[in-house]
């Protein structure tokens, strides 16, 4: 279990997604030390083209003023893909904490080049969760990342 309580919450979301038959990627949006949004990848569950973990998290946080997003940190169990990174940039979220990027390297350089602080924790639980999922369901994983 992660010692970072917010990453632990994102992992909990990832596990919920897996239990629902989906892809185990979770995310939480934190503002001023409190979780204000949480979500997990729901592409399979909802038949959605866009509900990655970060997108579901932002959707569940609801409409927020720009000044709120600008004080947030978004935690995600996996390095954010280009789509999710675009949403992070759109809402000017200044800090991303990713559980890992060993199984998938997202658009971290793009985020950094646009002034976003990106921390990657290489959390063993996040890595193992994705390694096992990719081994068990490679075609579903490839669909999720557009391969």
CNS distance restraints for C-alpha pairs under 8 A (distance, minus, plus):
assign (resid   1 and name CA) (resid   8 and name CA) 6.73 0.50 0.50
assign (resid   1 and name CA) (resid 125 and name CA) 7.06 0.50 0.50
assign (resid   2 and name CA) (resid   7 and name CA) 6.59 0.50 0.50
assign (resid   2 and name CA) (resid   8 and name CA) 5.30 0.50 0.50
assign (resid   2 and name CA) (resid 123 and name CA) 7.30 0.50 0.50
assign (resid   2 and name CA) (resid 125 and name CA) 7.56 0.50 0.50
assign (resid   3 and name CA) (resid   8 and name CA) 7.27 0.50 0.50
assign (resid   4 and name CA) (resid   8 and name CA) 6.08 0.50 0.50
assign (resid   5 and name CA) (resid   9 and name CA) 6.23 0.50 0.50
assign (resid   6 and name CA) (resid  10 and name CA) 6.37 0.50 0.50
assign (resid   6 and name CA) (resid  28 and name CA) 7.01 0.50 0.50
assign (resid   6 and name CA) (resid  30 and name CA) 7.81 0.50 0.50
assign (resid   6 and name CA) (resid  35 and name CA) 7.76 0.50 0.50
assign (resid   6 and name CA) (resid  75 and name CA) 6.83 0.50 0.50
assign (resid   7 and name CA) (resid  11 and name CA) 6.15 0.50 0.50
assign (resid   7 and name CA) (resid  27 and name CA) 7.99 0.50 0.50
assign (resid   7 and name CA) (resid  28 and name CA) 7.88 0.50 0.50
assign (resid   7 and name CA) (resid  75 and name CA) 6.13 0.50 0.50
assign (resid   7 and name CA) (resid  76 and name CA) 7.11 0.50 0.50
assign (resid   7 and name CA) (resid  77 and name CA) 7.05 0.50 0.50
assign (resid   7 and name CA) (resid  99 and name CA) 6.88 0.50 0.50
assign (resid   8 and name CA) (resid  12 and name CA) 6.18 0.50 0.50
assign (resid   9 and name CA) (resid  13 and name CA) 6.38 0.50 0.50
assign (resid   9 and name CA) (resid  27 and name CA) 7.68 0.50 0.50
assign (resid   9 and name CA) (resid  28 and name CA) 6.91 0.50 0.50
assign (resid  10 and name CA) (resid  14 and name CA) 6.29 0.50 0.50
assign (resid  10 and name CA) (resid  25 and name CA) 7.85 0.50 0.50
assign (resid  10 and name CA) (resid  26 and name CA) 4.65 0.50 0.50
assign (resid  10 and name CA) (resid  27 and name CA) 4.49 0.50 0.50
assign (resid  10 and name CA) (resid  28 and name CA) 5.52 0.50 0.50
assign (resid  10 and name CA) (resid  38 and name CA) 7.42 0.50 0.50
assign (resid  10 and name CA) (resid  39 and name CA) 7.81 0.50 0.50
assign (resid  10 and name CA) (resid  40 and name CA) 7.96 0.50 0.50
assign (resid  10 and name CA) (resid  75 and name CA) 6.61 0.50 0.50
assign (resid  10 and name CA) (resid  76 and name CA) 6.04 0.50 0.50
assign (resid  10 and name CA) (resid  77 and name CA) 6.15 0.50 0.50
assign (resid  11 and name CA) (resid  15 and name CA) 6.19 0.50 0.50
assign (resid  11 and name CA) (resid  25 and name CA) 7.46 0.50 0.50
assign (resid  11 and name CA) (resid  26 and name CA) 5.80 0.50 0.50
assign (resid  11 and name CA) (resid  27 and name CA) 7.61 0.50 0.50
assign (resid  11 and name CA) (resid  77 and name CA) 6.22 0.50 0.50
assign (resid  11 and name CA) (resid 126 and name CA) 7.05 0.50 0.50
assign (resid  12 and name CA) (resid  16 and name CA) 6.29 0.50 0.50
assign (resid  12 and name CA) (resid  26 and name CA) 7.21 0.50 0.50
assign (resid  13 and name CA) (resid  17 and name CA) 6.33 0.50 0.50
assign (resid  13 and name CA) (resid  24 and name CA) 7.85 0.50 0.50
assign (resid  13 and name CA) (resid  25 and name CA) 7.22 0.50 0.50
assign (resid  13 and name CA) (resid  26 and name CA) 4.63 0.50 0.50
assign (resid  13 and name CA) (resid  27 and name CA) 6.70 0.50 0.50
assign (resid  13 and name CA) (resid  38 and name CA) 7.36 0.50 0.50
assign (resid  13 and name CA) (resid  39 and name CA) 6.10 0.50 0.50
assign (resid  13 and name CA) (resid  40 and name CA) 5.40 0.50 0.50
assign (resid  14 and name CA) (resid  18 and name CA) 6.35 0.50 0.50
assign (resid  14 and name CA) (resid  23 and name CA) 7.49 0.50 0.50
assign (resid  14 and name CA) (resid  24 and name CA) 4.22 0.50 0.50
assign (resid  14 and name CA) (resid  25 and name CA) 4.38 0.50 0.50
assign (resid  14 and name CA) (resid  26 and name CA) 4.04 0.50 0.50
assign (resid  14 and name CA) (resid  27 and name CA) 7.60 0.50 0.50
assign (resid  14 and name CA) (resid  40 and name CA) 5.69 0.50 0.50
assign (resid  14 and name CA) (resid  41 and name CA) 7.43 0.50 0.50
assign (resid  14 and name CA) (resid  53 and name CA) 7.95 0.50 0.50
assign (resid  14 and name CA) (resid  77 and name CA) 7.37 0.50 0.50
assign (resid  15 and name CA) (resid  19 and name CA) 6.13 0.50 0.50
assign (resid  15 and name CA) (resid  24 and name CA) 5.81 0.50 0.50
assign (resid  15 and name CA) (resid  25 and name CA) 7.78 0.50 0.50
assign (resid  15 and name CA) (resid  26 and name CA) 7.73 0.50 0.50
assign (resid  16 and name CA) (resid  20 and name CA) 6.25 0.50 0.50
assign (resid  16 and name CA) (resid  24 and name CA) 7.54 0.50 0.50
assign (resid  16 and name CA) (resid  40 and name CA) 7.51 0.50 0.50
assign (resid  17 and name CA) (resid  21 and name CA) 6.54 0.50 0.50
assign (resid  17 and name CA) (resid  22 and name CA) 5.03 0.50 0.50
assign (resid  17 and name CA) (resid  23 and name CA) 5.95 0.50 0.50
assign (resid  17 and name CA) (resid  24 and name CA) 5.30 0.50 0.50
assign (resid  17 and name CA) (resid  25 and name CA) 7.10 0.50 0.50
assign (resid  17 and name CA) (resid  26 and name CA) 7.57 0.50 0.50
assign (resid  17 and name CA) (resid  40 and name CA) 5.80 0.50 0.50
assign (resid  17 and name CA) (resid  41 and name CA) 6.24 0.50 0.50
assign (resid  17 and name CA) (resid  42 and name CA) 6.83 0.50 0.50
assign (resid  18 and name CA) (resid  22 and name CA) 4.86 0.50 0.50
assign (resid  18 and name CA) (resid  23 and name CA) 5.54 0.50 0.50
assign (resid  18 and name CA) (resid  24 and name CA) 4.84 0.50 0.50
assign (resid  20 and name CA) (resid  45 and name CA) 7.04 0.50 0.50
assign (resid  21 and name CA) (resid  44 and name CA) 7.26 0.50 0.50
assign (resid  21 and name CA) (resid  45 and name CA) 7.06 0.50 0.50
assign (resid  22 and name CA) (resid  41 and name CA) 6.81 0.50 0.50
assign (resid  22 and name CA) (resid  42 and name CA) 6.29 0.50 0.50
assign (resid  22 and name CA) (resid  43 and name CA) 7.13 0.50 0.50
assign (resid  22 and name CA) (resid  44 and name CA) 5.35 0.50 0.50
assign (resid  22 and name CA) (resid  45 and name CA) 6.23 0.50 0.50
assign (resid  23 and name CA) (resid  41 and name CA) 5.87 0.50 0.50
assign (resid  23 and name CA) (resid  42 and name CA) 7.38 0.50 0.50
assign (resid  23 and name CA) (resid  43 and name CA) 7.87 0.50 0.50
assign (resid  23 and name CA) (resid  44 and name CA) 7.54 0.50 0.50
assign (resid  23 and name CA) (resid 133 and name CA) 7.51 0.50 0.50
assign (resid  23 and name CA) (resid 141 and name CA) 7.43 0.50 0.50
assign (resid  24 and name CA) (resid  40 and name CA) 7.30 0.50 0.50
assign (resid  24 and name CA) (resid  41 and name CA) 6.74 0.50 0.50
assign (resid  24 and name CA) (resid 129 and name CA) 7.06 0.50 0.50
assign (resid  24 and name CA) (resid 130 and name CA) 6.91 0.50 0.50
assign (resid  24 and name CA) (resid 133 and name CA) 7.47 0.50 0.50
assign (resid  25 and name CA) (resid  40 and name CA) 5.63 0.50 0.50
assign (resid  25 and name CA) (resid  41 and name CA) 5.54 0.50 0.50
assign (resid  25 and name CA) (resid  52 and name CA) 7.54 0.50 0.50
assign (resid  25 and name CA) (resid  53 and name CA) 5.48 0.50 0.50
assign (resid  25 and name CA) (resid  76 and name CA) 7.25 0.50 0.50
assign (resid  25 and name CA) (resid  77 and name CA) 5.72 0.50 0.50
assign (resid  25 and name CA) (resid  78 and name CA) 6.51 0.50 0.50
assign (resid  26 and name CA) (resid  38 and name CA) 7.75 0.50 0.50
assign (resid  26 and name CA) (resid  39 and name CA) 5.89 0.50 0.50
assign (resid  26 and name CA) (resid  40 and name CA) 4.15 0.50 0.50
assign (resid  26 and name CA) (resid  41 and name CA) 6.46 0.50 0.50
assign (resid  26 and name CA) (resid  53 and name CA) 4.91 0.50 0.50
assign (resid  26 and name CA) (resid  54 and name CA) 7.14 0.50 0.50
assign (resid  26 and name CA) (resid  76 and name CA) 5.73 0.50 0.50
assign (resid  26 and name CA) (resid  77 and name CA) 5.60 0.50 0.50
assign (resid  26 and name CA) (resid  78 and name CA) 7.94 0.50 0.50
assign (resid  27 and name CA) (resid  38 and name CA) 5.75 0.50 0.50
assign (resid  27 and name CA) (resid  39 and name CA) 5.46 0.50 0.50
assign (resid  27 and name CA) (resid  40 and name CA) 6.03 0.50 0.50
assign (resid  27 and name CA) (resid  53 and name CA) 5.46 0.50 0.50
assign (resid  27 and name CA) (resid  54 and name CA) 5.41 0.50 0.50
assign (resid  27 and name CA) (resid  57 and name CA) 5.92 0.50 0.50
assign (resid  27 and name CA) (resid  74 and name CA) 7.03 0.50 0.50
assign (resid  27 and name CA) (resid  75 and name CA) 5.34 0.50 0.50
assign (resid  27 and name CA) (resid  76 and name CA) 4.24 0.50 0.50
assign (resid  27 and name CA) (resid  77 and name CA) 6.45 0.50 0.50
assign (resid  28 and name CA) (resid  35 and name CA) 6.47 0.50 0.50
assign (resid  28 and name CA) (resid  36 and name CA) 7.58 0.50 0.50
assign (resid  28 and name CA) (resid  37 and name CA) 5.58 0.50 0.50
assign (resid  28 and name CA) (resid  38 and name CA) 4.25 0.50 0.50
assign (resid  28 and name CA) (resid  39 and name CA) 6.46 0.50 0.50
assign (resid  28 and name CA) (resid  54 and name CA) 7.56 0.50 0.50
assign (resid  28 and name CA) (resid  57 and name CA) 6.00 0.50 0.50
assign (resid  28 and name CA) (resid  74 and name CA) 5.88 0.50 0.50
assign (resid  28 and name CA) (resid  75 and name CA) 5.25 0.50 0.50
assign (resid  28 and name CA) (resid  76 and name CA) 6.67 0.50 0.50
assign (resid  29 and name CA) (resid  35 and name CA) 5.67 0.50 0.50
assign (resid  29 and name CA) (resid  36 and name CA) 5.71 0.50 0.50
assign (resid  29 and name CA) (resid  37 and name CA) 4.92 0.50 0.50
assign (resid  29 and name CA) (resid  38 and name CA) 6.22 0.50 0.50
assign (resid  29 and name CA) (resid  57 and name CA) 6.75 0.50 0.50
assign (resid  29 and name CA) (resid  58 and name CA) 7.27 0.50 0.50
assign (resid  29 and name CA) (resid  61 and name CA) 7.55 0.50 0.50
assign (resid  29 and name CA) (resid  72 and name CA) 6.65 0.50 0.50
assign (resid  29 and name CA) (resid  73 and name CA) 6.02 0.50 0.50
assign (resid  29 and name CA) (resid  74 and name CA) 4.54 0.50 0.50
assign (resid  29 and name CA) (resid  75 and name CA) 6.33 0.50 0.50
assign (resid  30 and name CA) (resid  34 and name CA) 5.28 0.50 0.50
assign (resid  30 and name CA) (resid  35 and name CA) 4.39 0.50 0.50
assign (resid  30 and name CA) (resid  36 and name CA) 5.77 0.50 0.50
assign (resid  30 and name CA) (resid  37 and name CA) 7.21 0.50 0.50
assign (resid  30 and name CA) (resid  72 and name CA) 5.39 0.50 0.50
assign (resid  30 and name CA) (resid  73 and name CA) 5.21 0.50 0.50
assign (resid  30 and name CA) (resid  74 and name CA) 6.14 0.50 0.50
assign (resid  30 and name CA) (resid  75 and name CA) 7.68 0.50 0.50
assign (resid  31 and name CA) (resid  35 and name CA) 6.43 0.50 0.50
assign (resid  31 and name CA) (resid  36 and name CA) 6.56 0.50 0.50
assign (resid  31 and name CA) (resid  68 and name CA) 7.28 0.50 0.50
assign (resid  31 and name CA) (resid  69 and name CA) 7.77 0.50 0.50
assign (resid  31 and name CA) (resid  71 and name CA) 5.97 0.50 0.50
assign (resid  31 and name CA) (resid  72 and name CA) 4.52 0.50 0.50
assign (resid  31 and name CA) (resid  73 and name CA) 6.59 0.50 0.50
assign (resid  32 and name CA) (resid  71 and name CA) 7.05 0.50 0.50
assign (resid  32 and name CA) (resid  72 and name CA) 7.14 0.50 0.50
assign (resid  36 and name CA) (resid  61 and name CA) 5.85 0.50 0.50
assign (resid  37 and name CA) (resid  57 and name CA) 5.39 0.50 0.50
assign (resid  37 and name CA) (resid  58 and name CA) 6.41 0.50 0.50
assign (resid  37 and name CA) (resid  59 and name CA) 7.98 0.50 0.50
assign (resid  37 and name CA) (resid  60 and name CA) 5.57 0.50 0.50
assign (resid  37 and name CA) (resid  61 and name CA) 4.05 0.50 0.50
assign (resid  37 and name CA) (resid  62 and name CA) 7.84 0.50 0.50
assign (resid  38 and name CA) (resid  56 and name CA) 7.37 0.50 0.50
assign (resid  38 and name CA) (resid  57 and name CA) 4.39 0.50 0.50
assign (resid  38 and name CA) (resid  58 and name CA) 7.45 0.50 0.50
assign (resid  38 and name CA) (resid  60 and name CA) 6.34 0.50 0.50
assign (resid  38 and name CA) (resid  61 and name CA) 6.94 0.50 0.50
assign (resid  39 and name CA) (resid  53 and name CA) 5.64 0.50 0.50
assign (resid  39 and name CA) (resid  54 and name CA) 6.86 0.50 0.50
assign (resid  39 and name CA) (resid  55 and name CA) 7.80 0.50 0.50
assign (resid  39 and name CA) (resid  56 and name CA) 4.89 0.50 0.50
assign (resid  39 and name CA) (resid  57 and name CA) 3.95 0.50 0.50
assign (resid  39 and name CA) (resid  58 and name CA) 7.70 0.50 0.50
assign (resid  39 and name CA) (resid  60 and name CA) 6.71 0.50 0.50
assign (resid  40 and name CA) (resid  51 and name CA) 7.95 0.50 0.50
assign (resid  40 and name CA) (resid  52 and name CA) 6.67 0.50 0.50
assign (resid  40 and name CA) (resid  53 and name CA) 3.92 0.50 0.50
assign (resid  40 and name CA) (resid  54 and name CA) 7.06 0.50 0.50
assign (resid  40 and name CA) (resid  56 and name CA) 5.95 0.50 0.50
assign (resid  40 and name CA) (resid  57 and name CA) 6.70 0.50 0.50
assign (resid  41 and name CA) (resid  51 and name CA) 5.70 0.50 0.50
assign (resid  41 and name CA) (resid  52 and name CA) 4.27 0.50 0.50
assign (resid  41 and name CA) (resid  53 and name CA) 4.00 0.50 0.50
assign (resid  41 and name CA) (resid  54 and name CA) 7.64 0.50 0.50
assign (resid  41 and name CA) (resid  56 and name CA) 6.67 0.50 0.50
assign (resid  42 and name CA) (resid  46 and name CA) 5.73 0.50 0.50
assign (resid  42 and name CA) (resid  47 and name CA) 7.67 0.50 0.50
assign (resid  42 and name CA) (resid  48 and name CA) 6.99 0.50 0.50
assign (resid  42 and name CA) (resid  51 and name CA) 5.36 0.50 0.50
assign (resid  42 and name CA) (resid  52 and name CA) 6.42 0.50 0.50
assign (resid  42 and name CA) (resid  53 and name CA) 7.23 0.50 0.50
assign (resid  42 and name CA) (resid  56 and name CA) 7.31 0.50 0.50
assign (resid  43 and name CA) (resid  47 and name CA) 5.31 0.50 0.50
assign (resid  43 and name CA) (resid  48 and name CA) 4.43 0.50 0.50
assign (resid  43 and name CA) (resid  49 and name CA) 6.08 0.50 0.50
assign (resid  43 and name CA) (resid  50 and name CA) 6.67 0.50 0.50
assign (resid  43 and name CA) (resid  51 and name CA) 5.22 0.50 0.50
assign (resid  43 and name CA) (resid  52 and name CA) 6.61 0.50 0.50
assign (resid  43 and name CA) (resid 144 and name CA) 7.82 0.50 0.50
assign (resid  44 and name CA) (resid  48 and name CA) 6.77 0.50 0.50
assign (resid  50 and name CA) (resid  55 and name CA) 7.13 0.50 0.50
assign (resid  51 and name CA) (resid  55 and name CA) 5.40 0.50 0.50
assign (resid  51 and name CA) (resid  56 and name CA) 5.35 0.50 0.50
assign (resid  52 and name CA) (resid  56 and name CA) 6.11 0.50 0.50
assign (resid  52 and name CA) (resid  84 and name CA) 7.42 0.50 0.50
assign (resid  53 and name CA) (resid  57 and name CA) 6.14 0.50 0.50
assign (resid  53 and name CA) (resid  76 and name CA) 7.35 0.50 0.50
assign (resid  54 and name CA) (resid  58 and name CA) 6.20 0.50 0.50
assign (resid  54 and name CA) (resid  74 and name CA) 7.88 0.50 0.50
assign (resid  54 and name CA) (resid  76 and name CA) 6.76 0.50 0.50
assign (resid  54 and name CA) (resid  80 and name CA) 7.68 0.50 0.50
assign (resid  54 and name CA) (resid  84 and name CA) 6.10 0.50 0.50
assign (resid  55 and name CA) (resid  59 and name CA) 6.09 0.50 0.50
assign (resid  55 and name CA) (resid  84 and name CA) 6.30 0.50 0.50
assign (resid  55 and name CA) (resid  87 and name CA) 7.61 0.50 0.50
assign (resid  56 and name CA) (resid  60 and name CA) 6.04 0.50 0.50
assign (resid  57 and name CA) (resid  61 and name CA) 6.20 0.50 0.50
assign (resid  58 and name CA) (resid  62 and name CA) 6.69 0.50 0.50
assign (resid  59 and name CA) (resid  63 and name CA) 7.88 0.50 0.50
assign (resid  64 and name CA) (resid  68 and name CA) 6.39 0.50 0.50
assign (resid  64 and name CA) (resid  69 and name CA) 7.13 0.50 0.50
assign (resid  65 and name CA) (resid  69 and name CA) 7.04 0.50 0.50
assign (resid  66 and name CA) (resid  70 and name CA) 6.34 0.50 0.50
assign (resid  66 and name CA) (resid  91 and name CA) 6.57 0.50 0.50
assign (resid  66 and name CA) (resid  92 and name CA) 7.74 0.50 0.50
assign (resid  67 and name CA) (resid  71 and name CA) 6.79 0.50 0.50
assign (resid  68 and name CA) (resid  72 and name CA) 6.73 0.50 0.50
assign (resid  69 and name CA) (resid  91 and name CA) 6.02 0.50 0.50
assign (resid  69 and name CA) (resid  92 and name CA) 6.42 0.50 0.50
assign (resid  69 and name CA) (resid  93 and name CA) 5.33 0.50 0.50
assign (resid  70 and name CA) (resid  91 and name CA) 7.24 0.50 0.50
assign (resid  70 and name CA) (resid  92 and name CA) 5.51 0.50 0.50
assign (resid  70 and name CA) (resid  93 and name CA) 5.04 0.50 0.50
assign (resid  70 and name CA) (resid  94 and name CA) 6.16 0.50 0.50
assign (resid  71 and name CA) (resid  93 and name CA) 7.03 0.50 0.50
assign (resid  71 and name CA) (resid  94 and name CA) 7.23 0.50 0.50
assign (resid  72 and name CA) (resid  93 and name CA) 5.78 0.50 0.50
assign (resid  72 and name CA) (resid  94 and name CA) 6.78 0.50 0.50
assign (resid  72 and name CA) (resid  95 and name CA) 6.96 0.50 0.50
assign (resid  73 and name CA) (resid  93 and name CA) 6.57 0.50 0.50
assign (resid  73 and name CA) (resid  94 and name CA) 6.73 0.50 0.50
assign (resid  73 and name CA) (resid  95 and name CA) 4.83 0.50 0.50
assign (resid  73 and name CA) (resid  96 and name CA) 5.68 0.50 0.50
assign (resid  73 and name CA) (resid  97 and name CA) 7.21 0.50 0.50
assign (resid  74 and name CA) (resid  93 and name CA) 7.37 0.50 0.50
assign (resid  74 and name CA) (resid  95 and name CA) 6.49 0.50 0.50
assign (resid  74 and name CA) (resid  96 and name CA) 5.00 0.50 0.50
assign (resid  74 and name CA) (resid  97 and name CA) 6.29 0.50 0.50
assign (resid  75 and name CA) (resid  96 and name CA) 5.91 0.50 0.50
assign (resid  75 and name CA) (resid  97 and name CA) 4.71 0.50 0.50
assign (resid  75 and name CA) (resid  98 and name CA) 5.88 0.50 0.50
assign (resid  75 and name CA) (resid  99 and name CA) 7.65 0.50 0.50
assign (resid  76 and name CA) (resid  80 and name CA) 7.37 0.50 0.50
assign (resid  76 and name CA) (resid  96 and name CA) 7.62 0.50 0.50
assign (resid  76 and name CA) (resid  97 and name CA) 6.32 0.50 0.50
assign (resid  76 and name CA) (resid  98 and name CA) 4.91 0.50 0.50
assign (resid  76 and name CA) (resid  99 and name CA) 6.11 0.50 0.50
assign (resid  77 and name CA) (resid  98 and name CA) 5.49 0.50 0.50
assign (resid  77 and name CA) (resid  99 and name CA) 4.25 0.50 0.50
assign (resid  77 and name CA) (resid 100 and name CA) 6.37 0.50 0.50
assign (resid  77 and name CA) (resid 126 and name CA) 5.88 0.50 0.50
assign (resid  78 and name CA) (resid  98 and name CA) 5.45 0.50 0.50
assign (resid  78 and name CA) (resid  99 and name CA) 5.44 0.50 0.50
assign (resid  78 and name CA) (resid 100 and name CA) 5.15 0.50 0.50
assign (resid  78 and name CA) (resid 101 and name CA) 6.05 0.50 0.50
assign (resid  78 and name CA) (resid 104 and name CA) 7.17 0.50 0.50
assign (resid  78 and name CA) (resid 126 and name CA) 7.30 0.50 0.50
assign (resid  79 and name CA) (resid  98 and name CA) 5.34 0.50 0.50
assign (resid  79 and name CA) (resid  99 and name CA) 7.20 0.50 0.50
assign (resid  79 and name CA) (resid 100 and name CA) 6.06 0.50 0.50
assign (resid  79 and name CA) (resid 101 and name CA) 5.12 0.50 0.50
assign (resid  79 and name CA) (resid 104 and name CA) 6.52 0.50 0.50
assign (resid  79 and name CA) (resid 105 and name CA) 5.73 0.50 0.50
assign (resid  79 and name CA) (resid 106 and name CA) 4.97 0.50 0.50
assign (resid  79 and name CA) (resid 107 and name CA) 7.44 0.50 0.50
assign (resid  79 and name CA) (resid 108 and name CA) 7.09 0.50 0.50
assign (resid  79 and name CA) (resid 120 and name CA) 7.70 0.50 0.50
assign (resid  80 and name CA) (resid  84 and name CA) 5.68 0.50 0.50
assign (resid  80 and name CA) (resid  85 and name CA) 5.74 0.50 0.50
assign (resid  80 and name CA) (resid  98 and name CA) 7.57 0.50 0.50
assign (resid  80 and name CA) (resid 105 and name CA) 7.75 0.50 0.50
assign (resid  80 and name CA) (resid 106 and name CA) 4.94 0.50 0.50
assign (resid  80 and name CA) (resid 107 and name CA) 6.19 0.50 0.50
assign (resid  80 and name CA) (resid 108 and name CA) 7.12 0.50 0.50
assign (resid  81 and name CA) (resid  85 and name CA) 5.98 0.50 0.50
assign (resid  81 and name CA) (resid 105 and name CA) 7.76 0.50 0.50
assign (resid  81 and name CA) (resid 106 and name CA) 4.38 0.50 0.50
assign (resid  81 and name CA) (resid 107 and name CA) 5.52 0.50 0.50
assign (resid  81 and name CA) (resid 145 and name CA) 7.75 0.50 0.50
assign (resid  82 and name CA) (resid  86 and name CA) 6.03 0.50 0.50
assign (resid  82 and name CA) (resid 106 and name CA) 6.48 0.50 0.50
assign (resid  82 and name CA) (resid 107 and name CA) 5.24 0.50 0.50
assign (resid  83 and name CA) (resid  87 and name CA) 6.61 0.50 0.50
assign (resid  84 and name CA) (resid  88 and name CA) 6.28 0.50 0.50
assign (resid  85 and name CA) (resid  89 and name CA) 6.20 0.50 0.50
assign (resid  85 and name CA) (resid 107 and name CA) 6.39 0.50 0.50
assign (resid  85 and name CA) (resid 108 and name CA) 7.86 0.50 0.50
assign (resid  85 and name CA) (resid 110 and name CA) 7.82 0.50 0.50
assign (resid  85 and name CA) (resid 111 and name CA) 6.50 0.50 0.50
assign (resid  86 and name CA) (resid  90 and name CA) 5.99 0.50 0.50
assign (resid  87 and name CA) (resid  91 and name CA) 6.24 0.50 0.50
assign (resid  88 and name CA) (resid  92 and name CA) 6.03 0.50 0.50
assign (resid  88 and name CA) (resid  93 and name CA) 5.37 0.50 0.50
assign (resid  89 and name CA) (resid  93 and name CA) 6.35 0.50 0.50
assign (resid  89 and name CA) (resid 111 and name CA) 7.19 0.50 0.50
assign (resid  89 and name CA) (resid 114 and name CA) 7.60 0.50 0.50
assign (resid  89 and name CA) (resid 116 and name CA) 7.93 0.50 0.50
assign (resid  93 and name CA) (resid 116 and name CA) 7.35 0.50 0.50
assign (resid  94 and name CA) (resid 115 and name CA) 7.28 0.50 0.50
assign (resid  94 and name CA) (resid 116 and name CA) 4.84 0.50 0.50
assign (resid  94 and name CA) (resid 117 and name CA) 6.18 0.50 0.50
assign (resid  95 and name CA) (resid 116 and name CA) 5.51 0.50 0.50
assign (resid  95 and name CA) (resid 117 and name CA) 4.67 0.50 0.50
assign (resid  95 and name CA) (resid 118 and name CA) 5.94 0.50 0.50
assign (resid  95 and name CA) (resid 119 and name CA) 7.94 0.50 0.50
assign (resid  96 and name CA) (resid 116 and name CA) 7.22 0.50 0.50
assign (resid  96 and name CA) (resid 117 and name CA) 6.21 0.50 0.50
assign (resid  96 and name CA) (resid 118 and name CA) 4.84 0.50 0.50
assign (resid  96 and name CA) (resid 119 and name CA) 6.29 0.50 0.50
assign (resid  97 and name CA) (resid 118 and name CA) 5.93 0.50 0.50
assign (resid  97 and name CA) (resid 119 and name CA) 4.81 0.50 0.50
assign (resid  97 and name CA) (resid 120 and name CA) 5.91 0.50 0.50
assign (resid  97 and name CA) (resid 121 and name CA) 7.37 0.50 0.50
assign (resid  98 and name CA) (resid 118 and name CA) 7.45 0.50 0.50
assign (resid  98 and name CA) (resid 119 and name CA) 6.17 0.50 0.50
assign (resid  98 and name CA) (resid 120 and name CA) 4.76 0.50 0.50
assign (resid  98 and name CA) (resid 121 and name CA) 6.29 0.50 0.50
assign (resid  98 and name CA) (resid 122 and name CA) 7.93 0.50 0.50
assign (resid  99 and name CA) (resid 120 and name CA) 5.89 0.50 0.50
assign (resid  99 and name CA) (resid 121 and name CA) 5.13 0.50 0.50
assign (resid  99 and name CA) (resid 122 and name CA) 5.65 0.50 0.50
assign (resid  99 and name CA) (resid 123 and name CA) 5.33 0.50 0.50
assign (resid  99 and name CA) (resid 126 and name CA) 5.86 0.50 0.50
assign (resid  99 and name CA) (resid 127 and name CA) 7.80 0.50 0.50
assign (resid 100 and name CA) (resid 104 and name CA) 7.97 0.50 0.50
assign (resid 100 and name CA) (resid 120 and name CA) 5.69 0.50 0.50
assign (resid 100 and name CA) (resid 121 and name CA) 5.86 0.50 0.50
assign (resid 100 and name CA) (resid 122 and name CA) 4.30 0.50 0.50
assign (resid 100 and name CA) (resid 123 and name CA) 5.93 0.50 0.50
assign (resid 100 and name CA) (resid 126 and name CA) 6.31 0.50 0.50
assign (resid 100 and name CA) (resid 127 and name CA) 6.17 0.50 0.50
assign (resid 101 and name CA) (resid 105 and name CA) 4.86 0.50 0.50
assign (resid 101 and name CA) (resid 106 and name CA) 7.33 0.50 0.50
assign (resid 101 and name CA) (resid 120 and name CA) 6.99 0.50 0.50
assign (resid 101 and name CA) (resid 122 and name CA) 6.84 0.50 0.50
assign (resid 102 and name CA) (resid 122 and name CA) 7.41 0.50 0.50
assign (resid 102 and name CA) (resid 127 and name CA) 6.92 0.50 0.50
assign (resid 103 and name CA) (resid 127 and name CA) 6.76 0.50 0.50
assign (resid 103 and name CA) (resid 130 and name CA) 6.71 0.50 0.50
assign (resid 103 and name CA) (resid 131 and name CA) 6.61 0.50 0.50
assign (resid 107 and name CA) (resid 111 and name CA) 6.38 0.50 0.50
assign (resid 108 and name CA) (resid 112 and name CA) 6.14 0.50 0.50
assign (resid 108 and name CA) (resid 118 and name CA) 6.88 0.50 0.50
assign (resid 109 and name CA) (resid 113 and name CA) 5.94 0.50 0.50
assign (resid 110 and name CA) (resid 114 and name CA) 6.39 0.50 0.50
assign (resid 111 and name CA) (resid 115 and name CA) 6.62 0.50 0.50
assign (resid 111 and name CA) (resid 116 and name CA) 5.26 0.50 0.50
assign (resid 111 and name CA) (resid 117 and name CA) 7.63 0.50 0.50
assign (resid 111 and name CA) (resid 118 and name CA) 7.42 0.50 0.50
assign (resid 112 and name CA) (resid 116 and name CA) 4.87 0.50 0.50
assign (resid 112 and name CA) (resid 117 and name CA) 6.12 0.50 0.50
assign (resid 112 and name CA) (resid 118 and name CA) 6.64 0.50 0.50
assign (resid 122 and name CA) (resid 126 and name CA) 7.57 0.50 0.50
assign (resid 122 and name CA) (resid 127 and name CA) 7.06 0.50 0.50
assign (resid 123 and name CA) (resid 127 and name CA) 6.30 0.50 0.50
assign (resid 124 and name CA) (resid 128 and name CA) 6.11 0.50 0.50
assign (resid 125 and name CA) (resid 129 and name CA) 6.03 0.50 0.50
assign (resid 126 and name CA) (resid 130 and name CA) 6.37 0.50 0.50
assign (resid 127 and name CA) (resid 131 and name CA) 6.05 0.50 0.50
assign (resid 128 and name CA) (resid 132 and name CA) 5.97 0.50 0.50
assign (resid 129 and name CA) (resid 133 and name CA) 6.26 0.50 0.50
assign (resid 130 and name CA) (resid 134 and name CA) 5.97 0.50 0.50
assign (resid 131 and name CA) (resid 135 and name CA) 6.14 0.50 0.50
assign (resid 132 and name CA) (resid 136 and name CA) 6.10 0.50 0.50
assign (resid 133 and name CA) (resid 137 and name CA) 5.84 0.50 0.50
assign (resid 133 and name CA) (resid 138 and name CA) 7.58 0.50 0.50
assign (resid 133 and name CA) (resid 141 and name CA) 7.83 0.50 0.50
assign (resid 134 and name CA) (resid 138 and name CA) 4.86 0.50 0.50
assign (resid 134 and name CA) (resid 141 and name CA) 6.01 0.50 0.50
assign (resid 137 and name CA) (resid 141 and name CA) 6.31 0.50 0.50
assign (resid 138 and name CA) (resid 142 and name CA) 6.08 0.50 0.50
assign (resid 139 and name CA) (resid 143 and name CA) 6.19 0.50 0.50
assign (resid 140 and name CA) (resid 144 and name CA) 6.30 0.50 0.50
assign (resid 141 and name CA) (resid 145 and name CA) 6.50 0.50 0.50
assign (resid 142 and name CA) (resid 146 and name CA) 6.04 0.50 0.50
assign (resid 142 and name CA) (resid 147 and name CA) 4.88 0.50 0.50
assign (resid 143 and name CA) (resid 147 and name CA) 5.82 0.50 0.50
